[in-house]
Amino acid sequence: MSSEWSKARKKPVEIEFREVEPREEFFDSRTRQIVRGETIRTREGTLKARCGLDLILRGVERELYPIDRQIFDETCPNCTGDNIEFVEETKIPGSHGCPTLRQRWRCLDCERTFTLAQKVAWVAELEES
């Protein structure tokens, strides 16, 4: 049995997440304070999620679990438009028999693919927010 570490890349899977609602107060052993949050049922049992410090994720099988907001930000990056690569360029029939070039791009953070026109609009939208 090998104890060496290997590397793998997880498939990009879209998940849903939401803010924790302030439904109850409880003692948080991590901060040693009374905090507001909510109790959720997970596959591992009942867990507490803290307002402002955690998010609640719904996985691919609709299961719920809390995640620390900082860990979420590090592992589930919101696309910034900075990590984009060119994928391909294809010719498509254009008006008057002149071919039009269609470029495809891909975000390396979320694996989303889009055309050049979509890329321009998407980056402009990100810059506005």
N, CA and C atoms as an extended XYZ file, in Angstrom:
387
Properties=species:S:1:pos:R:3:atomname:S:1:resname:S:1:resid:I:1 pbc="F F F"
N         0.840       -1.184        0.000 N   MET     1
C         0.000        0.000        0.000 CA  MET     1
C         0.879        1.239        0.000 C   MET     1
N         0.650        2.119       -0.942 N   SER     2
C         1.462        3.318       -1.101 CA  SER     2
C         0.918        4.454       -0.242 C   SER     2
N         1.849        5.186        0.378 N   SER     3
C         1.427        6.341        1.171 CA  SER     3
C         1.798        7.646        0.479 C   SER     3
N         2.144        7.560       -0.825 N   GLU     4
C         2.499        8.755       -1.575 CA  GLU     4
C         1.248        9.516       -1.984 C   GLU     4
N         1.381       10.827       -2.052 N   TRP     5
C         0.280       11.688       -2.465 CA  TRP     5
C         0.265       11.816       -3.970 C   TRP     5
N        -0.902       11.749       -4.548 N   SER     6
C        -1.088       11.971       -5.974 CA  SER     6
C        -1.906       13.234       -6.146 C   SER     6
N        -1.943       13.739       -7.363 N   LYS     7
C        -2.734       14.928       -7.646 CA  LYS     7
C        -3.832       14.587       -8.631 C   LYS     7
N        -4.970       15.226       -8.465 N   ALA     8
C        -6.108       15.069       -9.373 CA  ALA     8
C        -6.829       16.403       -9.443 C   ALA     8
N        -7.531       16.619      -10.533 N   ARG     9
C        -8.332       17.836      -10.682 CA  ARG     9
C        -9.788       17.424      -10.673 C   ARG     9
N       -10.564       18.022       -9.780 N   LYS    10
C       -11.986       17.702       -9.697 CA  LYS    10
C       -12.719       18.295      -10.883 C   LYS    10
N       -13.758       17.584      -11.313 N   LYS    11
C       -14.596       18.096      -12.389 CA  LYS    11
C       -15.286       19.371      -11.913 C   LYS    11
N       -15.403       20.358      -12.781 N   PRO    12
C       -16.164       21.541      -12.370 CA  PRO    12
C       -17.645       21.176      -12.270 C   PRO    12
N       -18.186       21.337      -11.087 N   VAL    13
C       -19.579       21.008      -10.824 CA  VAL    13
C       -20.259       22.260      -10.297 C   VAL    13
N       -21.389       22.591      -10.860 N   GLU    14
C       -22.110       23.765      -10.387 CA  GLU    14
C       -22.887       23.399       -9.138 C   GLU    14
N       -22.729       24.209       -8.091 N   ILE    15
C       -23.442       24.007       -6.843 CA  ILE    15
C       -24.247       25.261       -6.536 C   ILE    15
N       -25.214       25.120       -5.669 N   GLU    16
C       -25.986       26.274       -5.219 CA  GLU    16
C       -25.518       26.624       -3.816 C   GLU    16
N       -25.562       27.910       -3.489 N   PHE    17
C       -25.217       28.338       -2.137 CA  PHE    17
C       -26.073       29.525       -1.752 C   PHE    17
N       -26.171       29.740       -0.444 N   ARG    18
C       -26.940       30.875        0.055 CA  ARG    18
C       -26.339       31.358        1.358 C   ARG    18
N       -26.751       32.562        1.744 N   GLU    19
C       -26.343       33.123        3.028 CA  GLU    19
C       -27.028       32.366        4.158 C   GLU    19
N       -26.406       32.370        5.318 N   VAL    20
C       -26.995       31.779        6.515 CA  VAL    20
C       -28.021       32.761        7.069 C   VAL    20
N       -29.181       32.255        7.445 N   GLU    21
C       -30.229       33.106        8.006 CA  GLU    21
C       -30.115       33.147        9.529 C   GLU    21
N       -30.381       34.301       10.148 N   PRO    22
C       -30.262       34.445       11.605 CA  PRO    22
C       -31.482       33.874       12.338 C   PRO    22
N       -31.654       32.581       12.304 N   ARG    23
C       -32.846       31.938       12.882 CA  ARG    23
C       -32.745       31.673       14.377 C   ARG    23
N       -31.509       31.555       14.898 N   GLU    24
C       -31.337       31.215       16.306 CA  GLU    24
C       -29.986       31.719       16.802 C   GLU    24
N       -29.800       31.696       18.103 N   GLU    25
C       -28.520       32.029       18.706 CA  GLU    25
C       -27.936       30.760       19.306 C   GLU    25
N       -26.606       30.620       19.203 N   PHE    26
C       -25.937       29.469       19.805 CA  PHE    26
C       -24.488       29.825       20.108 C   PHE    26
N       -23.864       29.020       20.962 N   PHE    27
C       -22.469       29.240       21.314 CA  PHE    27
C       -21.591       28.644       20.221 C   PHE    27
N       -20.687       29.463       19.687 N   ASP    28
C       -19.758       29.013       18.659 CA  ASP    28
C       -18.432       28.684       19.324 C   ASP    28
N       -18.060       27.414       19.312 N   SER    29
C       -16.829       26.993       19.975 CA  SER    29
C       -15.578       27.508       19.258 C   SER    29
N       -15.702       27.853       17.982 N   ARG    30
C       -14.531       28.372       17.253 CA  ARG    30
C       -14.216       29.808       17.655 C   ARG    30
N       -15.246       30.635       17.810 N   THR    31
C       -15.018       32.036       18.190 CA  THR    31
C       -15.220       32.263       19.690 C   THR    31
N       -15.778       31.257       20.360 N   ARG    32
C       -16.091       31.330       21.798 CA  ARG    32
C       -17.022       32.493       22.114 C   ARG    32
N       -18.022       32.671       21.236 N   GLN    33
C       -19.009       33.736       21.407 CA  GLN    33
C       -20.397       33.195       21.070 C   GLN    33
N       -21.390       33.917       21.541 N   ILE    34
C       -22.760       33.622       21.132 CA  ILE    34
C       -22.947       34.260       19.758 C   ILE    34
N       -23.380       33.484       18.776 N   VAL    35
C       -23.557       33.981       17.414 CA  VAL    35
C       -24.959       33.633       16.934 C   VAL    35
N       -25.377       34.318       15.877 N   ARG    36
C       -26.661       34.005       15.243 CA  ARG    36
C       -26.386       33.134       14.037 C   ARG    36
N       -27.339       32.269       13.722 N   GLY    37
C       -27.179       31.391       12.576 CA  GLY    37
C       -28.348       30.435       12.475 C   GLY    37
N       -28.077       29.272       11.902 N   GLU    38
C       -29.132       28.273       11.767 CA  GLU    38
C       -28.545       26.873       11.852 C   GLU    38
N       -29.401       25.957       12.232 N   THR    39
C       -29.044       24.543       12.328 CA  THR    39
C       -29.517       23.860       11.052 C   THR    39
N       -28.639       23.075       10.447 N   ILE    40
C       -29.025       22.346        9.237 CA  ILE    40
C       -28.719       20.862        9.404 C   ILE    40
N       -29.528       20.046        8.756 N   ARG    41
C       -29.298       18.602        8.761 CA  ARG    41
C       -28.424       18.247        7.580 C   ARG    41
N       -27.339       17.544        7.841 N   THR    42
C       -26.418       17.128        6.796 CA  THR    42
C       -26.298       15.609        6.814 C   THR    42
N       -25.556       15.064        5.879 N   ARG    43
C       -25.306       13.617        5.864 CA  ARG    43
C       -24.522       13.183        7.100 C   ARG    43
N       -23.734       14.104        7.647 N   GLU    44
C       -22.910       13.800        8.825 CA  GLU    44
C       -23.633       14.062       10.134 C   GLU    44
N       -24.857       14.544       10.082 N   GLY    45
C       -25.610       14.861       11.283 CA  GLY    45
C       -26.051       16.306       11.275 C   GLY    45
N       -26.414       16.823       12.436 N   THR    46
C       -26.883       18.197       12.568 CA  THR    46
C       -25.687       19.105       12.803 C   THR    46
N       -25.584       20.167       11.993 N   LEU    47
C       -24.475       21.109       12.116 CA  LEU    47
C       -25.009       22.535       12.209 C   LEU    47
N       -24.188       23.413       12.782 N   LYS    48
C       -24.536       24.825       12.924 CA  LYS    48
C       -23.821       25.635       11.851 C   LYS    48
N       -24.524       26.614       11.291 N   ALA    49
C       -23.950       27.542       10.314 CA  ALA    49
C       -24.084       28.945       10.883 C   ALA    49
N       -23.006       29.732       10.793 N   ARG    50
C       -22.922       31.043       11.444 CA  ARG    50
C       -23.153       32.176       10.445 C   ARG    50
N       -23.991       33.125       10.807 N   CYS    51
C       -24.248       34.300        9.964 CA  CYS    51
C       -22.963       35.086        9.752 C   CYS    51
N       -22.711       35.462        8.499 N   GLY    52
C       -21.550       36.272        8.173 CA  GLY    52
C       -20.245       35.514        8.103 C   GLY    52
N       -20.165       34.322        8.683 N   LEU    53
C       -18.924       33.551        8.693 CA  LEU    53
C       -19.000       32.316        7.812 C   LEU    53
N       -20.193       31.820        7.570 N   ASP    54
C       -20.386       30.606        6.778 CA  ASP    54
C       -21.366       30.873        5.642 C   ASP    54
N       -21.409       29.954        4.710 N   LEU    55
C       -22.438       29.879        3.686 CA  LEU    55
C       -23.033       28.478        3.764 C   LEU    55
N       -24.210       28.297        3.199 N   ILE    56
C       -24.807       26.967        3.124 CA  ILE    56
C       -24.808       26.545        1.664 C   ILE    56
N       -24.214       25.388        1.408 N   LEU    57
C       -24.137       24.851        0.059 CA  LEU    57
C       -25.176       23.763       -0.116 C   LEU    57
N       -25.684       23.659       -1.358 N   ARG    58
C       -26.530       22.531       -1.727 CA  ARG    58
C       -25.767       21.799       -2.820 C   ARG    58
N       -25.387       20.558       -2.532 N   GLY    59
C       -24.562       19.782       -3.446 CA  GLY    59
C       -25.347       19.202       -4.606 C   GLY    59
N       -24.641       18.405       -5.417 N   VAL    60
C       -25.231       17.861       -6.635 CA  VAL    60
C       -26.371       16.877       -6.353 C   VAL    60
N       -26.397       16.296       -5.163 N   GLU    61
C       -27.487       15.396       -4.788 CA  GLU    61
C       -28.474       16.085       -3.843 C   GLU    61
N       -28.472       17.433       -3.867 N   ARG    62
C       -29.377       18.282       -3.089 CA  ARG    62
C       -29.097       18.236       -1.584 C   ARG    62
N       -27.944       17.705       -1.184 N   GLU    63
C       -27.575       17.664        0.229 CA  GLU    63
C       -27.090       19.042        0.674 C   GLU    63
N       -27.325       19.384        1.926 N   LEU    64
C       -26.915       20.675        2.481 CA  LEU    64
C       -25.712       20.502        3.383 C   LEU    64
N       -24.848       21.486        3.382 N   TYR    65
C       -23.770       21.508        4.355 CA  TYR    65
C       -23.211       22.920        4.460 C   TYR    65
N       -22.725       23.290        5.671 N   PRO    66
C       -22.140       24.616        5.848 CA  PRO    66
C       -20.684       24.609        5.400 C   PRO    66
N       -20.220       25.767        4.950 N   ILE    67
C       -18.807       25.918        4.597 CA  ILE    67
C       -18.361       27.296        5.051 C   ILE    67
N       -17.167       27.353        5.589 N   ASP    68
C       -16.584       28.625        6.001 CA  ASP    68
C       -16.467       29.526        4.772 C   ASP    68
N       -16.888       30.777        4.916 N   ARG    69
C       -16.901       31.702        3.781 CA  ARG    69
C       -15.510       31.861        3.170 C   ARG    69
N       -14.462       31.896        3.978 N   GLN    70
C       -13.101       32.055        3.459 CA  GLN    70
C       -12.690       30.833        2.630 C   GLN    70
N       -13.031       29.637        3.085 N   ILE    71
C       -12.730       28.416        2.323 CA  ILE    71
C       -13.515       28.414        1.023 C   ILE    71
N       -14.777       28.830        1.079 N   PHE    72
C       -15.588       28.910       -0.136 CA  PHE    72
C       -14.937       29.836       -1.151 C   PHE    72
N       -14.504       31.023       -0.701 N   ASP    73
C       -13.895       31.990       -1.607 CA  ASP    73
C       -12.613       31.449       -2.241 C   ASP    73
N       -11.872       30.607       -1.512 N   GLU    74
C       -10.628       30.044       -2.035 CA  GLU    74
C       -10.870       28.872       -2.989 C   GLU    74
N       -11.919       28.097       -2.758 N   THR    75
C       -12.139       26.889       -3.559 CA  THR    75
C       -13.211       27.033       -4.624 C   THR    75
N       -14.072       28.022       -4.517 N   CYS    76
C       -15.133       28.252       -5.500 CA  CYS    76
C       -15.002       29.676       -6.007 C   CYS    76
N       -14.011       29.916       -6.850 N   PRO    77
C       -13.770       31.304       -7.254 CA  PRO    77
C       -14.909       31.861       -8.096 C   PRO    77
N       -15.269       33.070       -7.803 N   ASN    78
C       -16.178       33.782       -8.692 CA  ASN    78
C       -15.332       34.296       -9.843 C   ASN    78
N       -15.812       34.161      -11.022 N   CYS    79
C       -15.027       34.530      -12.195 CA  CYS    79
C       -14.748       36.021      -12.208 C   CYS    79
N       -13.520       36.353      -12.522 N   THR    80
C       -13.136       37.755      -12.612 CA  THR    80
C       -12.919       38.184      -14.052 C   THR    80
N       -12.865       37.228      -14.968 N   GLY    81
C       -12.585       37.540      -16.356 CA  GLY    81
C       -11.099       37.603      -16.651 C   GLY    81
N       -10.253       37.411      -15.640 N   ASP    82
C        -8.806       37.484      -15.819 CA  ASP    82
C        -8.190       36.166      -16.266 C   ASP    82
N        -8.830       35.066      -15.980 N   ASN    83
C        -8.256       33.743      -16.214 CA  ASN    83
C        -8.939       33.083      -17.412 C   ASN    83
N        -8.762       33.672      -18.595 N   ILE    84
C        -9.463       33.239      -19.799 CA  ILE    84
C        -8.447       32.797      -20.845 C   ILE    84
N        -8.772       31.717      -21.550 N   GLU    85
C        -7.890       31.261      -22.618 CA  GLU    85
C        -8.667       31.088      -23.918 C   GLU    85
N        -7.956       31.254      -25.022 N   PHE    86
C        -8.517       31.051      -26.348 CA  PHE    86
C        -8.661       29.554      -26.598 C   PHE    86
N        -9.811       29.124      -27.159 N   VAL    87
C       -10.059       27.711      -27.414 CA  VAL    87
C        -9.937       27.396      -28.901 C   VAL    87
N       -10.731       28.082      -29.727 N   GLU    88
C       -10.717       27.773      -31.152 CA  GLU    88
C       -11.302       28.922      -31.964 C   GLU    88
N       -11.034       28.850      -33.255 N   GLU    89
C       -11.611       29.803      -34.189 CA  GLU    89
C       -12.167       28.994      -35.358 C   GLU    89
N       -13.428       29.210      -35.693 N   THR    90
C       -14.043       28.476      -36.799 CA  THR    90
C       -14.667       29.462      -37.771 C   THR    90
N       -14.741       29.029      -39.040 N   LYS    91
C       -15.386       29.849      -40.062 CA  LYS    91
C       -16.830       29.396      -40.195 C   LYS    91
N       -17.734       30.362      -40.178 N   ILE    92
C       -19.150       30.065      -40.391 CA  ILE    92
C       -19.632       30.893      -41.572 C   ILE    92
N       -20.622       30.398      -42.302 N   PRO    93
C       -21.112       31.161      -43.461 CA  PRO    93
C       -21.638       32.525      -43.036 C   PRO    93
N       -21.242       33.535      -43.761 N   GLY    94
C       -21.699       34.887      -43.462 CA  GLY    94
C       -22.580       35.411      -44.579 C   GLY    94
N       -22.952       36.640      -44.461 N   SER    95
C       -23.797       37.239      -45.503 CA  SER    95
C       -22.989       37.459      -46.774 C   SER    95
N       -23.641       37.390      -47.908 N   HIS    96
C       -23.028       37.607      -49.224 CA  HIS    96
C       -21.882       36.642      -49.506 C   HIS    96
N       -21.924       35.446      -48.912 N   GLY    97
C       -20.906       34.435      -49.189 CA  GLY    97
C       -19.578       34.661      -48.504 C   GLY    97
N       -19.453       35.705      -47.695 N   CYS    98
C       -18.199       35.957      -46.971 CA  CYS    98
C       -18.233       35.233      -45.632 C   CYS    98
N       -17.248       34.370      -45.359 N   PRO    99
C       -17.258       33.657      -44.080 CA  PRO    99
C       -16.984       34.594      -42.909 C   PRO    99
N       -17.571       34.264      -41.794 N   THR   100
C       -17.355       34.993      -40.548 CA  THR   100
C       -16.555       34.108      -39.614 C   THR   100
N       -15.607       34.682      -38.908 N   LEU   101
C       -14.825       33.915      -37.941 CA  LEU   101
C       -15.511       33.961      -36.591 C   LEU   101
N       -15.676       32.799      -35.999 N   ARG   102
C       -16.231       32.724      -34.643 CA  ARG   102
C       -15.125       32.218      -33.724 C   ARG   102
N       -14.814       33.016      -32.709 N   GLN   103
C       -13.805       32.629      -31.727 CA  GLN   103
C       -14.493       32.109      -30.477 C   GLN   103
N       -13.951       31.048      -29.917 N   ARG   104
C       -14.460       30.488      -28.660 CA  ARG   104
C       -13.397       30.681      -27.585 C   ARG   104
N       -13.833       31.083      -26.397 N   TRP   105
C       -12.966       31.305      -25.251 CA  TRP   105
C       -13.468       30.468      -24.086 C   TRP   105
N       -12.598       30.219      -23.090 N   ARG   106
C       -12.992       29.446      -21.910 CA  ARG   106
C       -12.410       30.090      -20.663 C   ARG   106
N       -13.238       30.190      -19.631 N   CYS   107
C       -12.782       30.649      -18.319 CA  CYS   107
C       -12.159       29.450      -17.606 C   CYS   107
N       -10.927       29.584      -17.163 N   LEU   108
C       -10.242       28.485      -16.488 CA  LEU   108
C       -10.717       28.303      -15.048 C   LEU   108
N       -11.426       29.299      -14.516 N   ASP   109
C       -11.949       29.170      -13.155 CA  ASP   109
C       -13.202       28.317      -13.116 C   ASP   109
N       -14.099       28.512      -14.090 N   CYS   110
C       -15.392       27.826      -14.036 CA  CYS   110
C       -15.664       26.945      -15.250 C   CYS   110
N       -14.737       26.912      -16.213 N   GLU   111
C       -14.865       26.090      -17.417 CA  GLU   111
C       -15.981       26.563      -18.353 C   GLU   111
N       -16.525       27.742      -18.131 N   ARG   112
C       -17.560       28.291      -19.011 CA  ARG   112
C       -16.936       28.654      -20.348 C   ARG   112
N       -17.609       28.320      -21.448 N   THR   113
C       -17.121       28.698      -22.766 CA  THR   113
C       -18.055       29.743      -23.368 C   THR   113
N       -17.504       30.608      -24.232 N   PHE   114
C       -18.289       31.688      -24.789 CA  PHE   114
C       -17.614       32.222      -26.041 C   PHE   114
N       -18.362       32.981      -26.818 N   THR   115
C       -17.831       33.613      -28.031 CA  THR   115
C       -17.123       34.906      -27.658 C   THR   115
N       -16.439       35.487      -28.623 N   LEU   116
C       -15.738       36.746      -28.379 CA  LEU   116
C       -16.717       37.847      -27.973 C   LEU   116
N       -17.860       37.916      -28.633 N   ALA   117
C       -18.856       38.939      -28.285 CA  ALA   117
C       -19.365       38.729      -26.859 C   ALA   117
N       -19.591       37.473      -26.473 N   GLN   118
C       -20.025       37.187      -25.105 CA  GLN   118
C       -18.923       37.550      -24.119 C   GLN   118
N       -17.652       37.301      -24.506 N   LYS   119
C       -16.522       37.628      -23.633 CA  LYS   119
C       -16.462       39.128      -23.375 C   LYS   119
N       -16.594       39.924      -24.425 N   VAL   120
C       -16.537       41.379      -24.285 CA  VAL   120
C       -17.651       41.862      -23.356 C   VAL   120
N       -18.868       41.360      -23.556 N   ALA   121
C       -20.003       41.755      -22.716 CA  ALA   121
C       -19.810       41.303      -21.281 C   ALA   121
N       -19.284       40.077      -21.082 N   TRP   122
C       -19.087       39.521      -19.755 CA  TRP   122
C       -18.038       40.313      -18.984 C   TRP   122
N       -16.885       40.610      -19.617 N   VAL   123
C       -15.843       41.366      -18.959 CA  VAL   123
C       -16.343       42.775      -18.609 C   VAL   123
N       -17.117       43.393      -19.507 N   ALA   124
C       -17.670       44.722      -19.224 CA  ALA   124
C       -18.611       44.666      -18.026 C   ALA   124
N       -19.407       43.610      -17.956 N   GLU   125
C       -20.338       43.427      -16.834 CA  GLU   125
C       -19.568       43.270      -15.524 C   GLU   125
N       -18.469       42.498      -15.539 N   LEU   126
C       -17.658       42.304      -14.337 CA  LEU   126
C       -17.014       43.605      -13.892 C   LEU   126
N       -16.585       44.416      -14.836 N   GLU   127
C       -15.929       45.684      -14.504 CA  GLU   127
C       -16.914       46.668      -13.868 C   GLU   127
N       -18.195       46.582      -14.252 N   GLU   128
C       -19.219       47.467      -13.683 CA  GLU   128
C       -19.536       47.118      -12.239 C   GLU   128
N       -19.425       45.834      -11.891 N   SER   129
C       -19.794       45.414      -10.523 CA  SER   129
C       -18.658       45.578       -9.553 C   SER   129
